[in-house]
Amino acid sequence: MKYDKLPSRIFQTHRQQLAEMMEDDAVLLLFSNDIMPRSGDQSYPYCQQADMFYLTGIEQAETVLMLCPRHANAQLREVLFVQAPEASKQMWNGDTLTISQAQAISGINHVRYISDMNQITRETLLSTDKIYFDIPENVRQTCVVEDANMRNAKHYMSLYPLHPVLRLAPLMQYLRARKSDDEISLISQACQITAETYMDMLACVKPDVPEYVLEGEIIKGFLSRRATGCSFAPIVATGKNACTLHYTANNSTCKDGELLLVDMGAEYAHYAGDLSRTVPVNAKFTPRQKEVYTACERVFRYARTLYVPGMSINKIHQRVCIRMQQELINLGLFTEQDVHNETYPFECVHRYFMHGVAHFVGLDVHDAGNKDMTLDYGMVLSCEPGIYIPEENTGIRIETVMQVNDEPIDLMPQVPLSADEIETYMNQ
């Protein structure tokens, strides 16, 4: 664990909030992620299931959380099951958590080994009526590999077919969208690491530098600042590569006269940062590049003002598209008549700005929450307008992380923003 130890109150508060939302006479069974094989005897680096970490702080596999907040037996209201130590595994992979360590991290008093799970869950399920399961429900991606929660949900549904099944995802979406002060502090730390690393990386940007060298500087900067790693695969895209929104090959060479788009985020204590910026490879914008960049910057500055309580992602995007439409007309990319002839709203805008302007940020870089959710204090989202003109080999995105407030808070205000600021910083 590279980051500072987190106080157990974070996870205790999350469980208490969830308990208040759960239906009476219901039990939650939540399972950790599996260890995923890579090849031979190698596995992918382990990543904990986000809701498991949110509710317990436990990072290791073979962990199960059982919550039955209103059970008559107080010892069955919160039970955490962890893997028992095995000398043969510890020799190769290091120590697993002891019961006392799991208690200290999670704040759960009743911690048992997995070997006790069947007996305890049976006792609990036979005295309750409903079961919550946490199957994947991300609208951005269909889960093609059955995860531990889906697999175990099917298993318990076959054992207890008369128990109604409830969805945990809507409850977690509501809770995880609203960050506590502790969570905002962790996101701010991830953003600080992201911003510092990006500004250091700019010193390496020059003609003939491969994109992967800059990617290496990003990873080195994150790890040296105690980040867990990257919150997503870095995008280091020069020239036309920047018009591919999720370009991660990073195997081209930065050319004199081109723009470089970098989209990167550090992960600290499992919380994500997310930053995009676009700079001239030779530290000097051409007149056209500066014109397009400044148009995007104006939209960005306007968009940041919209992250206030009462808005929603869809409302913000609608207003940003109105502003972007005029900027793109001014850039000569289409005309007022083209807009009049559209078959659907913002058809012309979507040719040059085809992605959303915001997503929630937290334990996942695209965190739980939906686009129609009313924004409230404590919510944290990205702000990322972009202009992409493949015929000009130009892709520009400007992104930061915003905290919703009456006066919205940019969590990375130190990063150079205007074209003049960028050129000055890169020429230092």
Buried (B, 14 or more C-beta within 10 A) or exposed (E): EEBEEBEBEBBBBBBEBBBEEBEEEBBBBBBBBBBEEEEEEEBEEBBBBBBBBBBBBBBBBBBBBBBBBEBEEEEBBBBBBBBBEEEEEEEEEEEBBEBEBBBBBBBBEBBBEEEEBEEBBEEBBEBBEBBBBBBBEEEEEEEEEEBBBBEBBEEBEEEBEEBEBBEBBEBBBBBBBBBBEBBBEBBBBBBBBBBBBBBBBBEEBEBEBBBBBBBBBBBEBBBEBBBBEBBBBBBBBBBBBBBBBEBBEBEBBBBEEBBBBBBBBBBBBBBBBBBBBBBBBBBBBBEEBBBBBBBBBBBBBBBBEBBBEEBBBBBBBBBBBEBBBBBBBEBEBBEEEBBEEEEEEBEBBBBBBEBBBBBBBBBBBBBBBBBEBEBEEBBBBBBBBBBBBEEBBBBBBBBBBBBBBEEBBBBBEEBBBEBEEBBEBBEE
